[in-house]
Amino acid sequence: MPSMKVEPKKAIQCPSAPLHCWLFRCSRRSLWKDGTGEKTEQKPRPRIEVPPLGPQPGINMRIEISPSNTLHGTLILPLTQGDDVADASLTGVPSALKAQIANALSEGDFKGKKGEILSLVGTGEGRALLVGLGKTKDLNRDVWREIGAKATAAMKPSHGKEFTVAAEDGDMHDLAAMAEGMMLRDYSYDVYLTKDDDDDEDDSEAVVRFACEDEDTEPLAATVKRMASVVKGVHRSRDLGNCPPNDLYPMAYARQAMEYAEGFERLNVSVITYEEALERGMGGLVAVGMGSSRKPCMVIFELNAHITGRAPVIVGKGITFDTGGISIKPSPSMDEMKYDMGGSSVVFGLMQALTESGWEGKVTGIACMAENMPAANAQRPGDVIRTYSGKTIEVLNTDAEGRLVLSDGLWKAGEYDPEYIIDLATLTGACVVALGHEASGLWSNDDDLRSRIHEAGNAVGELAWPMPLLPAFEKEMTDSKIADTRNLGAGRWGGANTAAAFLKQFVPSRGEGDDEEQIPWAHLDIAGTYWGAKTNATVKHGATGVHVRTLHRLITGE
């Protein structure tokens, strides 16, 4: 493994606050006693105490591929504007339903505008959902994915549990995108709703059959099967984000990860506990989480770890609830801070998607888990912490905590000699101000990696917008008079950019002398896209699971 530049750690001399200084004297492999200069024996790995898993939401749709246009159940008929319905689309459709469809088109009840839905559930024979594709010239995969999601949203008990999609205007790839949209929308988080004992709601799965050409049957079926595995990863990310913080906290996340990995020989999950983080000198992770009674941890996923060579490492911010700490947040919308672990949920969802879609390459995921709470032993504005890299940070605001846990996660990623490192974080409100809920911010020290992530996001309908990583921002974040870096910029401007510039200070380098260079790295700020994305048709409410599909596409090419 090429050498990685590591600065030696020095004890911070301070006459007061012995507990705080004791934290900074932690070395990677041993713990210094306060004030003695003597080492203690390394402690045995502590037993991990974790709670039982809570209820897990299910998926209630099965996609099947059929080479015939035989109608089963309710017909789903995608139509463009001005479409007069080709007869081939209606093979096997009862004459009464065919007449209803023709009448709806001729009378202007359905015009085929993008996203338009008309449900035909009359007293006669047959049922149909007409779905508008918009203008033919504007058709693309994003449109097909969106109308698939809207078709799922329009399904009602009166439509039954069987559906047949007959689409004359789409090729195999369009049908696959529509199926993906349907599966993505087939999600709700209602596990905490109490149901009456006499509730007769039918919870059985819906079956959706896509009619296609004979030669497309096998490849379309294989594509949809792979997509279903990836969508399950998206749903995992959403489950984690939507789970209330009293049930989803650092070690609860670790428990889910360990239990999931037990079902796969190729996937290993290990946990760096709070005590081990102390011993290793992970001052960023420890400082953020030490004010909570539910201590921080770092969860590491390793897929196909036996494979040699460089491979991607994905790092996620996992603040399971963010009060802001001593720099406490205002009360309005604080409940949404359960979503502050969005980056770590994407890491889990991605590792599940890669595992279940059969990816044979090596990938590592690192989730930096903590709960940011105010307490007598919480970190304070004005503290200086020493991170896993050996660099110090002046803490100016305890609500800028995500970057602190990521500082340790990024440095840990360097130990795997990665092909590249990508971190994801619900990091800044400034990114939401800049890009709204329509695109994630994307920063990188490598032009090729930036372009590849941007293109992968475009391919799956998850926009990642390139943002500037300027030397001026780096200068601002290293302008502390008492530490190597500061966790807050000098003013209110460019907050998303300065946050990215801060993270860049903790991206490891490899090589020596003139050959030394930073590992390719990219940062995705998902503060605006992980939740609250009201224009995203594939999401009913809550967490989106954004960029599970982007990163799966980036890594696998599919």
Stockholm file with secondary structure:
# STOCKHOLM 1.0

chainA/1-558         MPSMKVEPKKAIQCPSAPLHCWLFRCSRRSLWKDGTGEKTEQKPRPRIEVPPLGPQPGINMRIEISPSNTLHGTLILPLTQGDDVADASLTGVPSALKAQIANALSEGDFKGKKGEILSLVGTGEGRALLVGLGKTKDLNRDVWREIGAKATAAMKPSHGKEFTVAAEDGDMHDLAAMAEGMMLRDYSYDVYLTKDDDDDEDDSEAVVRFACEDEDTEPLAATVKRMASVVKGVHRSRDLGNCPPNDLYPMAYARQAMEYAEGFERLNVSVITYEEALERGMGGLVAVGMGSSRKPCMVIFELNAHITGRAPVIVGKGITFDTGGISIKPSPSMDEMKYDMGGSSVVFGLMQALTESGWEGKVTGIACMAENMPAANAQRPGDVIRTYSGKTIEVLNTDAEGRLVLSDGLWKAGEYDPEYIIDLATLTGACVVALGHEASGLWSNDDDLRSRIHEAGNAVGELAWPMPLLPAFEKEMTDSKIADTRNLGAGRWGGANTAAAFLKQFVPSRGEGDDEEQIPWAHLDIAGTYWGAKTNATVKHGATGVHVRTLHRLITGE
#=GR chainA/1-558 SS CCCBCCCCCCCCCCSSCHHHHHHHTCCSSCCBCTTTCCBCCCCCCCCCCCCCCCCCCCCCEEEEEESSCCCCSEEEEEEETTCCCCGGGGTTCCHHHHHHHHHHHHTTSCCCCTTCEEEECCSSSCCEEEEEEECGGGCCHHHHHHHHHHHHHHCCGGGCSEEEECCSSCCHHHHHHHHHHHHHHSCCCCTTSCCCTTCCCCCSCEEEEEECCGGGHHHHHHHHHHHHHHHHHHHHHHHHHHSCTTTCCHHHHHHHHHHHHTTCTTEEEEEECHHHHHHHTCHHHHHHHTTSSSCCEEEEEEESTTSCSCCCEEEEEEEEEECCTTSCCCSTTGGGGGGGGHHHHHHHHHHHHHHHTTCCSCEEEEEEEEEECCCTTSCCTTCEEECTTSCEEECSCTTCCHHHHHHHHHHHHHTTCCSCEEEEECCCHHHHHHHTTTCEEEEESCHHHHHHHHHHHHHHTCCEEECCCCHHHHHHHTCCSSSSEESSCSSSTTHHHHHHHHHHTTSCEESCGGGCEECCEEEEECTTTSSCCTTCTTCSSSCCCTTHHHHHHHHHCC
#=GC SS_cons         CCCBCCCCCCCCCCSSCHHHHHHHTCCSSCCBCTTTCCBCCCCCCCCCCCCCCCCCCCCCEEEEEESSCCCCSEEEEEEETTCCCCGGGGTTCCHHHHHHHHHHHHTTSCCCCTTCEEEECCSSSCCEEEEEEECGGGCCHHHHHHHHHHHHHHCCGGGCSEEEECCSSCCHHHHHHHHHHHHHHSCCCCTTSCCCTTCCCCCSCEEEEEECCGGGHHHHHHHHHHHHHHHHHHHHHHHHHHSCTTTCCHHHHHHHHHHHHTTCTTEEEEEECHHHHHHHTCHHHHHHHTTSSSCCEEEEEEESTTSCSCCCEEEEEEEEEECCTTSCCCSTTGGGGGGGGHHHHHHHHHHHHHHHTTCCSCEEEEEEEEEECCCTTSCCTTCEEECTTSCEEECSCTTCCHHHHHHHHHHHHHTTCCSCEEEEECCCHHHHHHHTTTCEEEEESCHHHHHHHHHHHHHHTCCEEECCCCHHHHHHHTCCSSSSEESSCSSSTTHHHHHHHHHHTTSCEESCGGGCEECCEEEEECTTTSSCCTTCTTCSSSCCCTTHHHHHHHHHCC
//
